[in-house]
Each structure stands twice: as structure tokens, then as C-alpha cells.
Amino acid sequence: MSFVVGGRRYTVAYLDNKNNPKESRGSERAYGRIGSYFVADLTDTQKPLDVDYRLWIQAGEMTVDGCAALDGDFDDPPIVTLK
């Protein structure tokens, strides 16, 4: 989603982790609401629900490739080692 505040453009990428329940359906509104939803059967002890989402917000516009790279890194984070 891209929007303008105070004459400056911003972009928000809504990232949905690959381990979240599927099939999820995306939802956007003109006033700025973004998100997704899905159907799941839950119980307190046998089938709890854990979900993982991320909002990436940056000044300027993003490309589709840039959003795809963020999504890929969210699903499979890079491995970092210190020497």
C-alpha cells in the first residue's frame, strides 16, 4: 500500500509468514486498512493458533521485486554469523 502524508510518499508491505494458516484472503480499504484473514478450527489445548505477520514501512515507493525479497527474507531469514 502506498500513501502520502504531508506531501511525502510512504509504502507499507504487509508480510504473511509461510507458516501461517492458509488459505488466507487479503483485504485492503481505501482509508488505509490492510490485512488478511482465514478460517481455522481452534481449541484451548489441542489446537492453539500462532500467527506471524510483519509490517514493513518505508519512505518512498517500493517495487514488486523489493516486496518479494522482504517476503522471502521473512519466510526464510538470512543466517548471520559473527567472527
PyMOL Python script that loads the backbone (N, CA, C, O; Angstrom):
from pymol import cmd

cmd.read_pdbstr("""\
ATOM      1  N   MET A   1       0.848  -1.164   0.000  1.00  0.00           N
ATOM      2  CA  MET A   1       0.000   0.000   0.000  1.00  0.00           C
ATOM      3  C   MET A   1       0.893   1.225   0.000  1.00  0.00           C
ATOM      4  O   MET A   1       1.896   1.268   0.712  1.00  0.00           O
ATOM      5  N   SER A   2       0.537   2.207  -0.784  1.00  0.00           N
ATOM      6  CA  SER A   2       1.296   3.448  -0.867  1.00  0.00           C
ATOM      7  C   SER A   2       0.368   4.605  -0.522  1.00  0.00           C
ATOM      8  O   SER A   2      -0.793   4.619  -0.930  1.00  0.00           O
ATOM      9  N   PHE A   3       0.881   5.576   0.231  1.00  0.00           N
ATOM     10  CA  PHE A   3       0.061   6.713   0.642  1.00  0.00           C
ATOM     11  C   PHE A   3       0.946   7.945   0.803  1.00  0.00           C
ATOM     12  O   PHE A   3       2.171   7.841   0.858  1.00  0.00           O
ATOM     13  N   VAL A   4       0.311   9.106   0.877  1.00  0.00           N
ATOM     14  CA  VAL A   4       1.029  10.375   1.010  1.00  0.00           C
ATOM     15  C   VAL A   4       0.609  11.045   2.312  1.00  0.00           C
ATOM     16  O   VAL A   4      -0.581  11.169   2.602  1.00  0.00           O
ATOM     17  N   VAL A   5       1.601  11.478   3.098  1.00  0.00           N
ATOM     18  CA  VAL A   5       1.372  12.222   4.340  1.00  0.00           C
ATOM     19  C   VAL A   5       2.277  13.450   4.301  1.00  0.00           C
ATOM     20  O   VAL A   5       3.489  13.333   4.124  1.00  0.00           O
ATOM     21  N   GLY A   6       1.683  14.616   4.467  1.00  0.00           N
ATOM     22  CA  GLY A   6       2.468  15.842   4.466  1.00  0.00           C
ATOM     23  C   GLY A   6       3.262  16.041   3.193  1.00  0.00           C
ATOM     24  O   GLY A   6       4.360  16.597   3.226  1.00  0.00           O
ATOM     25  N   GLY A   7       2.722  15.595   2.074  1.00  0.00           N
ATOM     26  CA  GLY A   7       3.395  15.747   0.797  1.00  0.00           C
ATOM     27  C   GLY A   7       4.490  14.716   0.545  1.00  0.00           C
ATOM     28  O   GLY A   7       5.169  14.790  -0.480  1.00  0.00           O
ATOM     29  N   ARG A   8       4.678  13.774   1.435  1.00  0.00           N
ATOM     30  CA  ARG A   8       5.730  12.756   1.285  1.00  0.00           C
ATOM     31  C   ARG A   8       5.089  11.367   1.135  1.00  0.00           C
ATOM     32  O   ARG A   8       4.190  11.001   1.891  1.00  0.00           O
ATOM     33  N   ARG A   9       5.565  10.613   0.156  1.00  0.00           N
ATOM     34  CA  ARG A   9       5.023   9.274  -0.116  1.00  0.00           C
ATOM     35  C   ARG A   9       5.688   8.227   0.772  1.00  0.00           C
ATOM     36  O   ARG A   9       6.892   8.271   1.025  1.00  0.00           O
ATOM     37  N   TYR A  10       4.863   7.280   1.240  1.00  0.00           N
ATOM     38  CA  TYR A  10       5.318   6.137   2.030  1.00  0.00           C
ATOM     39  C   TYR A  10       4.713   4.868   1.439  1.00  0.00           C
ATOM     40  O   TYR A  10       3.696   4.909   0.746  1.00  0.00           O
ATOM     41  N   THR A  11       5.357   3.746   1.728  1.00  0.00           N
ATOM     42  CA  THR A  11       4.850   2.448   1.300  1.00  0.00           C
ATOM     43  C   THR A  11       4.840   1.508   2.494  1.00  0.00           C
ATOM     44  O   THR A  11       5.762   1.516   3.310  1.00  0.00           O
ATOM     45  N   VAL A  12       3.786   0.693   2.594  1.00  0.00           N
ATOM     46  CA  VAL A  12       3.684  -0.342   3.618  1.00  0.00           C
ATOM     47  C   VAL A  12       3.552  -1.685   2.901  1.00  0.00           C
ATOM     48  O   VAL A  12       2.711  -1.849   2.017  1.00  0.00           O
ATOM     49  N   ALA A  13       4.390  -2.640   3.294  1.00  0.00           N
ATOM     50  CA  ALA A  13       4.273  -4.012   2.793  1.00  0.00           C
ATOM     51  C   ALA A  13       3.761  -4.881   3.945  1.00  0.00           C
ATOM     52  O   ALA A  13       4.354  -4.893   5.023  1.00  0.00           O
ATOM     53  N   TYR A  14       2.684  -5.592   3.722  1.00  0.00           N
ATOM     54  CA  TYR A  14       2.095  -6.491   4.718  1.00  0.00           C
ATOM     55  C   TYR A  14       2.605  -7.890   4.407  1.00  0.00           C
ATOM     56  O   TYR A  14       2.243  -8.469   3.383  1.00  0.00           O
ATOM     57  N   LEU A  15       3.448  -8.443   5.289  1.00  0.00           N
ATOM     58  CA  LEU A  15       4.097  -9.727   5.039  1.00  0.00           C
ATOM     59  C   LEU A  15       3.421 -10.816   5.869  1.00  0.00           C
ATOM     60  O   LEU A  15       3.232 -10.663   7.076  1.00  0.00           O
ATOM     61  N   ASP A  16       3.065 -11.900   5.218  1.00  0.00           N
ATOM     62  CA  ASP A  16       2.342 -13.020   5.817  1.00  0.00           C
ATOM     63  C   ASP A  16       3.280 -14.230   5.800  1.00  0.00           C
ATOM     64  O   ASP A  16       3.592 -14.752   4.729  1.00  0.00           O
ATOM     65  N   ASN A  17       3.727 -14.677   6.964  1.00  0.00           N
ATOM     66  CA  ASN A  17       4.673 -15.784   7.049  1.00  0.00           C
ATOM     67  C   ASN A  17       4.111 -17.049   6.431  1.00  0.00           C
ATOM     68  O   ASN A  17       2.915 -17.321   6.529  1.00  0.00           O
ATOM     69  N   LYS A  18       4.983 -17.822   5.789  1.00  0.00           N
ATOM     70  CA  LYS A  18       4.552 -19.042   5.099  1.00  0.00           C
ATOM     71  C   LYS A  18       3.961 -20.080   6.050  1.00  0.00           C
ATOM     72  O   LYS A  18       3.231 -20.968   5.610  1.00  0.00           O
ATOM     73  N   ASN A  19       4.264 -19.984   7.351  1.00  0.00           N
ATOM     74  CA  ASN A  19       3.748 -20.952   8.322  1.00  0.00           C
ATOM     75  C   ASN A  19       2.378 -20.580   8.887  1.00  0.00           C
ATOM     76  O   ASN A  19       1.793 -21.356   9.642  1.00  0.00           O
ATOM     77  N   ASN A  20       1.866 -19.413   8.534  1.00  0.00           N
ATOM     78  CA  ASN A  20       0.524 -19.025   8.971  1.00  0.00           C
ATOM     79  C   ASN A  20      -0.516 -19.913   8.281  1.00  0.00           C
ATOM     80  O   ASN A  20      -0.255 -20.456   7.208  1.00  0.00           O
ATOM     81  N   PRO A  21      -1.691 -20.061   8.896  1.00  0.00           N
ATOM     82  CA  PRO A  21      -2.745 -20.883   8.272  1.00  0.00           C
ATOM     83  C   PRO A  21      -3.080 -20.377   6.872  1.00  0.00           C
ATOM     84  O   PRO A  21      -3.108 -19.171   6.624  1.00  0.00           O
ATOM     85  N   LYS A  22      -3.327 -21.294   5.985  1.00  0.00           N
ATOM     86  CA  LYS A  22      -3.705 -20.977   4.610  1.00  0.00           C
ATOM     87  C   LYS A  22      -5.025 -21.685   4.341  1.00  0.00           C
ATOM     88  O   LYS A  22      -5.276 -22.700   4.990  1.00  0.00           O
ATOM     89  N   GLU A  23      -5.800 -21.277   3.527  1.00  0.00           N
ATOM     90  CA  GLU A  23      -5.772 -20.230   2.556  1.00  0.00           C
ATOM     91  C   GLU A  23      -6.181 -18.943   3.248  1.00  0.00           C
ATOM     92  O   GLU A  23      -7.207 -18.890   3.925  1.00  0.00           O
ATOM     93  N   SER A  24      -5.368 -17.901   3.074  1.00  0.00           N
ATOM     94  CA  SER A  24      -5.740 -16.611   3.637  1.00  0.00           C
ATOM     95  C   SER A  24      -6.189 -15.688   2.511  1.00  0.00           C
ATOM     96  O   SER A  24      -5.781 -15.831   1.359  1.00  0.00           O
ATOM     97  N   ARG A  25      -7.023 -14.761   2.873  1.00  0.00           N
ATOM     98  CA  ARG A  25      -7.567 -13.811   1.903  1.00  0.00           C
ATOM     99  C   ARG A  25      -7.128 -12.413   2.288  1.00  0.00           C
ATOM    100  O   ARG A  25      -7.304 -11.990   3.431  1.00  0.00           O
ATOM    101  N   GLY A  26      -6.555 -11.692   1.329  1.00  0.00           N
ATOM    102  CA  GLY A  26      -6.110 -10.325   1.573  1.00  0.00           C
ATOM    103  C   GLY A  26      -7.276  -9.361   1.581  1.00  0.00           C
ATOM    104  O   GLY A  26      -8.305  -9.592   0.947  1.00  0.00           O
ATOM    105  N   SER A  27      -7.093  -8.271   2.315  1.00  0.00           N
ATOM    106  CA  SER A  27      -8.144  -7.267   2.420  1.00  0.00           C
ATOM    107  C   SER A  27      -7.500  -5.888   2.510  1.00  0.00           C
ATOM    108  O   SER A  27      -6.618  -5.670   3.340  1.00  0.00           O
ATOM    109  N   GLU A  28      -7.930  -4.966   1.671  1.00  0.00           N
ATOM    110  CA  GLU A  28      -7.457  -3.581   1.685  1.00  0.00           C
ATOM    111  C   GLU A  28      -8.657  -2.645   1.620  1.00  0.00           C
ATOM    112  O   GLU A  28      -9.685  -2.972   1.026  1.00  0.00           O
ATOM    113  N   ARG A  29      -8.515  -1.496   2.229  1.00  0.00           N
ATOM    114  CA  ARG A  29      -9.550  -0.466   2.161  1.00  0.00           C
ATOM    115  C   ARG A  29      -8.913   0.855   1.739  1.00  0.00           C
ATOM    116  O   ARG A  29      -7.737   1.095   2.013  1.00  0.00           O
ATOM    117  N   ALA A  30      -9.671   1.692   1.088  1.00  0.00           N
ATOM    118  CA  ALA A  30      -9.162   2.968   0.590  1.00  0.00           C
ATOM    119  C   ALA A  30      -8.672   3.885   1.709  1.00  0.00           C
ATOM    120  O   ALA A  30      -7.827   4.748   1.472  1.00  0.00           O
ATOM    121  N   TYR A  31      -9.190   3.710   2.923  1.00  0.00           N
ATOM    122  CA  TYR A  31      -8.784   4.572   4.035  1.00  0.00           C
ATOM    123  C   TYR A  31      -7.512   4.070   4.729  1.00  0.00           C
ATOM    124  O   TYR A  31      -7.078   4.674   5.710  1.00  0.00           O
ATOM    125  N   GLY A  32      -6.906   2.981   4.242  1.00  0.00           N
ATOM    126  CA  GLY A  32      -5.618   2.561   4.760  1.00  0.00           C
ATOM    127  C   GLY A  32      -5.589   1.251   5.525  1.00  0.00           C
ATOM    128  O   GLY A  32      -4.515   0.834   5.959  1.00  0.00           O
ATOM    129  N   ARG A  33      -6.699   0.593   5.707  1.00  0.00           N
ATOM    130  CA  ARG A  33      -6.679  -0.687   6.414  1.00  0.00           C
ATOM    131  C   ARG A  33      -6.154  -1.764   5.481  1.00  0.00           C
ATOM    132  O   ARG A  33      -6.605  -1.886   4.343  1.00  0.00           O
ATOM    133  N   ILE A  34      -5.183  -2.555   5.976  1.00  0.00           N
ATOM    134  CA  ILE A  34      -4.688  -3.705   5.225  1.00  0.00           C
ATOM    135  C   ILE A  34      -4.613  -4.897   6.167  1.00  0.00           C
ATOM    136  O   ILE A  34      -4.458  -4.724   7.376  1.00  0.00           O
ATOM    137  N   GLY A  35      -4.719  -6.089   5.631  1.00  0.00           N
ATOM    138  CA  GLY A  35      -4.618  -7.284   6.446  1.00  0.00           C
ATOM    139  C   GLY A  35      -5.062  -8.504   5.683  1.00  0.00           C
ATOM    140  O   GLY A  35      -5.329  -8.447   4.482  1.00  0.00           O
ATOM    141  N   SER A  36      -5.139  -9.612   6.399  1.00  0.00           N
ATOM    142  CA  SER A  36      -5.637 -10.851   5.807  1.00  0.00           C
ATOM    143  C   SER A  36      -6.421 -11.614   6.864  1.00  0.00           C
ATOM    144  O   SER A  36      -6.320 -11.342   8.060  1.00  0.00           O
ATOM    145  N   TYR A  37      -7.193 -12.560   6.398  1.00  0.00           N
ATOM    146  CA  TYR A  37      -7.980 -13.366   7.320  1.00  0.00           C
ATOM    147  C   TYR A  37      -8.080 -14.775   6.760  1.00  0.00           C
ATOM    148  O   TYR A  37      -7.856 -15.003   5.572  1.00  0.00           O
ATOM    149  N   PHE A  38      -8.419 -15.716   7.630  1.00  0.00           N
ATOM    150  CA  PHE A  38      -8.516 -17.116   7.247  1.00  0.00           C
ATOM    151  C   PHE A  38      -9.509 -17.803   8.170  1.00  0.00           C
ATOM    152  O   PHE A  38      -9.925 -17.237   9.181  1.00  0.00           O
ATOM    153  N   VAL A  39      -9.882 -19.013   7.820  1.00  0.00           N
ATOM    154  CA  VAL A  39     -10.777 -19.823   8.635  1.00  0.00           C
ATOM    155  C   VAL A  39      -9.938 -20.903   9.307  1.00  0.00           C
ATOM    156  O   VAL A  39      -9.128 -21.559   8.652  1.00  0.00           O
ATOM    157  N   ALA A  40     -10.131 -21.093  10.634  1.00  0.00           N
ATOM    158  CA  ALA A  40      -9.388 -22.124  11.362  1.00  0.00           C
ATOM    159  C   ALA A  40     -10.244 -22.658  12.502  1.00  0.00           C
ATOM    160  O   ALA A  40     -11.011 -21.915  13.113  1.00  0.00           O
ATOM    161  N   ASP A  41     -10.109 -23.944  12.782  1.00  0.00           N
ATOM    162  CA  ASP A  41     -10.745 -24.563  13.943  1.00  0.00           C
ATOM    163  C   ASP A  41      -9.742 -24.551  15.081  1.00  0.00           C
ATOM    164  O   ASP A  41      -8.601 -24.976  14.901  1.00  0.00           O
ATOM    165  N   LEU A  42     -10.150 -24.066  16.259  1.00  0.00           N
ATOM    166  CA  LEU A  42      -9.227 -23.911  17.381  1.00  0.00           C
ATOM    167  C   LEU A  42      -9.790 -24.524  18.648  1.00  0.00           C
ATOM    168  O   LEU A  42     -11.004 -24.597  18.835  1.00  0.00           O
ATOM    169  N   THR A  43      -8.879 -24.967  19.524  1.00  0.00           N
ATOM    170  CA  THR A  43      -9.228 -25.360  20.887  1.00  0.00           C
ATOM    171  C   THR A  43      -8.172 -24.759  21.807  1.00  0.00           C
ATOM    172  O   THR A  43      -7.094 -24.385  21.344  1.00  0.00           O
ATOM    173  N   ASP A  44      -8.465 -24.662  23.102  1.00  0.00           N
ATOM    174  CA  ASP A  44      -7.519 -24.078  24.046  1.00  0.00           C
ATOM    175  C   ASP A  44      -6.227 -24.878  24.159  1.00  0.00           C
ATOM    176  O   ASP A  44      -5.151 -24.291  24.267  1.00  0.00           O
ATOM    177  N   THR A  45      -6.312 -26.192  24.137  1.00  0.00           N
ATOM    178  CA  THR A  45      -5.126 -27.006  24.413  1.00  0.00           C
ATOM    179  C   THR A  45      -4.638 -27.838  23.237  1.00  0.00           C
ATOM    180  O   THR A  45      -3.433 -28.026  23.075  1.00  0.00           O
ATOM    181  N   GLN A  46      -5.549 -28.336  22.419  1.00  0.00           N
ATOM    182  CA  GLN A  46      -5.136 -29.247  21.361  1.00  0.00           C
ATOM    183  C   GLN A  46      -4.735 -28.546  20.068  1.00  0.00           C
ATOM    184  O   GLN A  46      -3.937 -29.082  19.299  1.00  0.00           O
ATOM    185  N   LYS A  47      -5.267 -27.381  19.825  1.00  0.00           N
ATOM    186  CA  LYS A  47      -5.002 -26.718  18.556  1.00  0.00           C
ATOM    187  C   LYS A  47      -4.964 -25.203  18.742  1.00  0.00           C
ATOM    188  O   LYS A  47      -5.851 -24.494  18.267  1.00  0.00           O
ATOM    189  N   PRO A  48      -3.928 -24.707  19.439  1.00  0.00           N
ATOM    190  CA  PRO A  48      -3.824 -23.251  19.594  1.00  0.00           C
ATOM    191  C   PRO A  48      -3.435 -22.598  18.259  1.00  0.00           C
ATOM    192  O   PRO A  48      -3.011 -23.275  17.323  1.00  0.00           O
ATOM    193  N   LEU A  49      -3.582 -21.314  18.196  1.00  0.00           N
ATOM    194  CA  LEU A  49      -3.278 -20.577  16.965  1.00  0.00           C
ATOM    195  C   LEU A  49      -2.089 -19.653  17.188  1.00  0.00           C
ATOM    196  O   LEU A  49      -2.140 -18.768  18.041  1.00  0.00           O
ATOM    197  N   ASP A  50      -1.031 -19.854  16.432  1.00  0.00           N
ATOM    198  CA  ASP A  50       0.127 -18.958  16.425  1.00  0.00           C
ATOM    199  C   ASP A  50       0.260 -18.403  15.013  1.00  0.00           C
ATOM    200  O   ASP A  50       0.294 -19.161  14.044  1.00  0.00           O
ATOM    201  N   VAL A  51       0.335 -17.089  14.900  1.00  0.00           N
ATOM    202  CA  VAL A  51       0.494 -16.453  13.597  1.00  0.00           C
ATOM    203  C   VAL A  51       1.658 -15.479  13.656  1.00  0.00           C
ATOM    204  O   VAL A  51       2.044 -15.007  14.725  1.00  0.00           O
ATOM    205  N   ASP A  52       2.208 -15.189  12.482  1.00  0.00           N
ATOM    206  CA  ASP A  52       3.376 -14.323  12.394  1.00  0.00           C
ATOM    207  C   ASP A  52       3.217 -13.418  11.173  1.00  0.00           C
ATOM    208  O   ASP A  52       3.246 -13.883  10.033  1.00  0.00           O
ATOM    209  N   TYR A  53       3.050 -12.129  11.427  1.00  0.00           N
ATOM    210  CA  TYR A  53       2.920 -11.132  10.365  1.00  0.00           C
ATOM    211  C   TYR A  53       3.950 -10.048  10.593  1.00  0.00           C
ATOM    212  O   TYR A  53       4.470  -9.896  11.699  1.00  0.00           O
ATOM    213  N   ARG A  54       4.244  -9.295   9.550  1.00  0.00           N
ATOM    214  CA  ARG A  54       5.180  -8.172   9.680  1.00  0.00           C
ATOM    215  C   ARG A  54       4.707  -7.035   8.783  1.00  0.00           C
ATOM    216  O   ARG A  54       4.275  -7.255   7.651  1.00  0.00           O
ATOM    217  N   LEU A  55       4.796  -5.823   9.306  1.00  0.00           N
ATOM    218  CA  LEU A  55       4.561  -4.620   8.502  1.00  0.00           C
ATOM    219  C   LEU A  55       5.904  -3.958   8.241  1.00  0.00           C
ATOM    220  O   LEU A  55       6.640  -3.645   9.177  1.00  0.00           O
ATOM    221  N   TRP A  56       6.221  -3.746   6.984  1.00  0.00           N
ATOM    222  CA  TRP A  56       7.443  -3.038   6.591  1.00  0.00           C
ATOM    223  C   TRP A  56       6.993  -1.684   6.069  1.00  0.00           C
ATOM    224  O   TRP A  56       6.253  -1.603   5.089  1.00  0.00           O
ATOM    225  N   ILE A  57       7.442  -0.623   6.725  1.00  0.00           N
ATOM    226  CA  ILE A  57       7.028   0.734   6.360  1.00  0.00           C
ATOM    227  C   ILE A  57       8.275   1.512   5.977  1.00  0.00           C
ATOM    228  O   ILE A  57       9.260   1.523   6.715  1.00  0.00           O
ATOM    229  N   GLN A  58       8.231   2.161   4.820  1.00  0.00           N
ATOM    230  CA  GLN A  58       9.393   2.937   4.390  1.00  0.00           C
ATOM    231  C   GLN A  58       8.958   4.173   3.619  1.00  0.00           C
ATOM    232  O   GLN A  58       7.881   4.217   3.024  1.00  0.00           O
ATOM    233  N   ALA A  59       9.825   5.171   3.647  1.00  0.00           N
ATOM    234  CA  ALA A  59       9.601   6.370   2.848  1.00  0.00           C
ATOM    235  C   ALA A  59       9.837   6.006   1.382  1.00  0.00           C
ATOM    236  O   ALA A  59      10.721   5.211   1.065  1.00  0.00           O
ATOM    237  N   GLY A  60       9.038   6.596   0.495  1.00  0.00           N
ATOM    238  CA  GLY A  60       9.187   6.347  -0.936  1.00  0.00           C
ATOM    239  C   GLY A  60       8.375   5.151  -1.388  1.00  0.00           C
ATOM    240  O   GLY A  60       7.646   4.533  -0.611  1.00  0.00           O
ATOM    241  N   GLU A  61       8.522   4.843  -2.670  1.00  0.00           N
ATOM    242  CA  GLU A  61       7.796   3.723  -3.258  1.00  0.00           C
ATOM    243  C   GLU A  61       8.650   2.468  -3.220  1.00  0.00           C
ATOM    244  O   GLU A  61       9.877   2.542  -3.148  1.00  0.00           O
ATOM    245  N   MET A  62       7.991   1.312  -3.268  1.00  0.00           N
ATOM    246  CA  MET A  62       8.664   0.025  -3.340  1.00  0.00           C
ATOM    247  C   MET A  62       8.317  -0.630  -4.669  1.00  0.00           C
ATOM    248  O   MET A  62       7.280  -0.348  -5.269  1.00  0.00           O
ATOM    249  N   THR A  63       9.201  -1.506  -5.114  1.00  0.00           N
ATOM    250  CA  THR A  63       8.915  -2.295  -6.312  1.00  0.00           C
ATOM    251  C   THR A  63       8.316  -3.634  -5.891  1.00  0.00           C
ATOM    252  O   THR A  63       8.429  -4.040  -4.735  1.00  0.00           O
ATOM    253  N   VAL A  64       7.690  -4.303  -6.828  1.00  0.00           N
ATOM    254  CA  VAL A  64       7.169  -5.640  -6.566  1.00  0.00           C
ATOM    255  C   VAL A  64       8.323  -6.567  -6.187  1.00  0.00           C
ATOM    256  O   VAL A  64       8.189  -7.373  -5.266  1.00  0.00           O
ATOM    257  N   ASP A  65       9.459  -6.460  -6.887  1.00  0.00           N
ATOM    258  CA  ASP A  65      10.623  -7.288  -6.564  1.00  0.00           C
ATOM    259  C   ASP A  65      11.134  -7.004  -5.154  1.00  0.00           C
ATOM    260  O   ASP A  65      11.541  -7.925  -4.445  1.00  0.00           O
ATOM    261  N   GLY A  66      11.113  -5.736  -4.742  1.00  0.00           N
ATOM    262  CA  GLY A  66      11.540  -5.376  -3.388  1.00  0.00           C
ATOM    263  C   GLY A  66      10.632  -5.987  -2.330  1.00  0.00           C
ATOM    264  O   GLY A  66      11.110  -6.477  -1.307  1.00  0.00           O
ATOM    265  N   CYS A  67       9.330  -5.959  -2.572  1.00  0.00           N
ATOM    266  CA  CYS A  67       8.381  -6.572  -1.635  1.00  0.00           C
ATOM    267  C   CYS A  67       8.573  -8.082  -1.594  1.00  0.00           C
ATOM    268  O   CYS A  67       8.513  -8.684  -0.522  1.00  0.00           O
ATOM    269  N   ALA A  68       8.805  -8.702  -2.754  1.00  0.00           N
ATOM    270  CA  ALA A  68       9.016 -10.150  -2.801  1.00  0.00           C
ATOM    271  C   ALA A  68      10.276 -10.540  -2.036  1.00  0.00           C
ATOM    272  O   ALA A  68      10.294 -11.577  -1.371  1.00  0.00           O
ATOM    273  N   ALA A  69      11.330  -9.726  -2.118  1.00  0.00           N
ATOM    274  CA  ALA A  69      12.562 -10.012  -1.380  1.00  0.00           C
ATOM    275  C   ALA A  69      12.323  -9.923   0.125  1.00  0.00           C
ATOM    276  O   ALA A  69      12.806 -10.771   0.876  1.00  0.00           O
ATOM    277  N   LEU A  70      11.587  -8.911   0.574  1.00  0.00           N
ATOM    278  CA  LEU A  70      11.259  -8.799   2.000  1.00  0.00           C
ATOM    279  C   LEU A  70      10.455 -10.002   2.469  1.00  0.00           C
ATOM    280  O   LEU A  70      10.698 -10.535   3.551  1.00  0.00           O
ATOM    281  N   ASP A  71       9.498 -10.428   1.652  1.00  0.00           N
ATOM    282  CA  ASP A  71       8.672 -11.575   1.999  1.00  0.00           C
ATOM    283  C   ASP A  71       9.510 -12.848   2.080  1.00  0.00           C
ATOM    284  O   ASP A  71       9.322 -13.658   2.988  1.00  0.00           O
ATOM    285  N   GLY A  72      10.427 -13.028   1.143  1.00  0.00           N
ATOM    286  CA  GLY A  72      11.304 -14.191   1.160  1.00  0.00           C
ATOM    287  C   GLY A  72      12.198 -14.215   2.389  1.00  0.00           C
ATOM    288  O   GLY A  72      12.396 -15.268   2.995  1.00  0.00           O
ATOM    289  N   ASP A  73      12.741 -13.051   2.761  1.00  0.00           N
ATOM    290  CA  ASP A  73      13.589 -12.969   3.957  1.00  0.00           C
ATOM    291  C   ASP A  73      12.779 -13.194   5.232  1.00  0.00           C
ATOM    292  O   ASP A  73      13.309 -13.705   6.219  1.00  0.00           O
ATOM    293  N   PHE A  74      11.510 -12.820   5.218  1.00  0.00           N
ATOM    294  CA  PHE A  74      10.645 -13.049   6.377  1.00  0.00           C
ATOM    295  C   PHE A  74      10.361 -14.542   6.542  1.00  0.00           C
ATOM    296  O   PHE A  74      10.370 -15.061   7.659  1.00  0.00           O
ATOM    297  N   ASP A  75      10.111 -15.227   5.430  1.00  0.00           N
ATOM    298  CA  ASP A  75       9.854 -16.665   5.475  1.00  0.00           C
ATOM    299  C   ASP A  75      11.100 -17.474   5.801  1.00  0.00           C
ATOM    300  O   ASP A  75      11.035 -18.427   6.576  1.00  0.00           O
ATOM    301  N   ASP A  76      12.228 -17.103   5.217  1.00  0.00           N
ATOM    302  CA  ASP A  76      13.499 -17.812   5.417  1.00  0.00           C
ATOM    303  C   ASP A  76      14.582 -16.772   5.713  1.00  0.00           C
ATOM    304  O   ASP A  76      15.311 -16.364   4.808  1.00  0.00           O
ATOM    305  N   PRO A  77      14.694 -16.337   6.982  1.00  0.00           N
ATOM    306  CA  PRO A  77      15.638 -15.269   7.314  1.00  0.00           C
ATOM    307  C   PRO A  77      17.088 -15.637   6.964  1.00  0.00           C
ATOM    308  O   PRO A  77      17.477 -16.802   7.041  1.00  0.00           O
ATOM    309  N   PRO A  78      17.863 -14.645   6.586  1.00  0.00           N
ATOM    310  CA  PRO A  78      19.272 -14.920   6.318  1.00  0.00           C
ATOM    311  C   PRO A  78      19.967 -15.377   7.601  1.00  0.00           C
ATOM    312  O   PRO A  78      19.595 -14.962   8.699  1.00  0.00           O
ATOM    313  N   ILE A  79      20.956 -16.215   7.457  1.00  0.00           N
ATOM    314  CA  ILE A  79      21.743 -16.689   8.597  1.00  0.00           C
ATOM    315  C   ILE A  79      22.960 -15.782   8.740  1.00  0.00           C
ATOM    316  O   ILE A  79      23.719 -15.587   7.791  1.00  0.00           O
ATOM    317  N   VAL A  80      23.132 -15.237   9.925  1.00  0.00           N
ATOM    318  CA  VAL A  80      24.228 -14.320  10.195  1.00  0.00           C
ATOM    319  C   VAL A  80      25.137 -14.933  11.241  1.00  0.00           C
ATOM    320  O   VAL A  80      24.659 -15.436  12.258  1.00  0.00           O
ATOM    321  N   THR A  81      26.434 -14.901  11.008  1.00  0.00           N
ATOM    322  CA  THR A  81      27.394 -15.362  11.996  1.00  0.00           C
ATOM    323  C   THR A  81      28.416 -14.263  12.248  1.00  0.00           C
ATOM    324  O   THR A  81      28.774 -13.515  11.339  1.00  0.00           O
ATOM    325  N   LEU A  82      28.873 -14.174  13.470  1.00  0.00           N
ATOM    326  CA  LEU A  82      29.892 -13.198  13.847  1.00  0.00           C
ATOM    327  C   LEU A  82      31.201 -13.944  14.112  1.00  0.00           C
ATOM    328  O   LEU A  82      31.208 -15.014  14.721  1.00  0.00           O
ATOM    329  N   LYS A  83      32.278 -13.375  13.655  1.00  0.00           N
ATOM    330  CA  LYS A  83      33.585 -13.992  13.889  1.00  0.00           C
ATOM    331  C   LYS A  83      34.403 -13.115  14.807  1.00  0.00           C
ATOM    332  O   LYS A  83      35.541 -13.454  15.132  1.00  0.00           O
TER     333      LYS A  83
END
""", "prot")
cmd.dss("prot")
cmd.show_as("cartoon", "prot")
cmd.util.cbc("prot")
cmd.orient("prot")
